Amino acid sequence: MKLAVLLVCLLGCVGQSPYQRTTNEVTRQRTLDGGYQQVLQLAAIYKSPTWRSAHAEKDASNRGLTGDARTQRIAQAQAEAAGPLEFALLVTTWDRRENDLDRGKKSVWKVRMLDDAGAEIEPIELVRDKRPMLTLRSEYPAMGDFATAYIVRFKRPTTALAQLRLRMSSERGGVEVSWPGIEASPEVAPPPAPAKPEPSAPTPEPAPAASVERQP
């Protein structure tokens, strides 16, 4: 039995593209049950530097990019990886009225990143991903039939994290997902202020011309 399960897993991995394998590696799934019904089903995808590179390669191949154009697309992905931490959240709720993460502070849910001490970090942006369902499924294999996709971004921390932790909670409970830690964001020193010009010495006033007395 164990051998059969192992063979099924191996065959599934063989049939996956590099992008699908990478996406599966950074996808975390959790459920929240309440009484006799499932309150929440969450699939969270961390857009790590590895994921961004794999996605850029997939996008470049789909668009038929070659040479400099392909190189520029990969460089763009590397630049995005150095920016804010970004996650895709695929959310399914039993009560569709609770699927409202894009309502900001009016949402029934709170999405927070946690530092190593457990302190909550608020997102700098949380928006709904309004792209067509087939597009979302192509990018996120875990996209369910009744899920709503969101993008959440956090400011990159200036200190290293042993674990990258994300918590989604409401009055009905919460779920938490995690990934391996990240390095500290390098602090960029502000440009030096321009040097003030030294005050110039005052220009001496010309001496008055000597008066010449005329002889009568």
Secondary structure by P-SEA (a helix, b strand, c coil): caaaaaaaaaaaaaaccaaaaaaaaabbbbbbbccccccbbbbbbbbcaaaaaaaaaaaaaaacccaaaaaaaaaaaaaaaaccbbbbbbbbbccccccccccccccccccccccccbbbbbbcccccccccaaaaaaacccccccbbbbbbbccccccccccbbbbbcccccbbbbbcccccccccccccccccccccccccccccccbbbbbcc
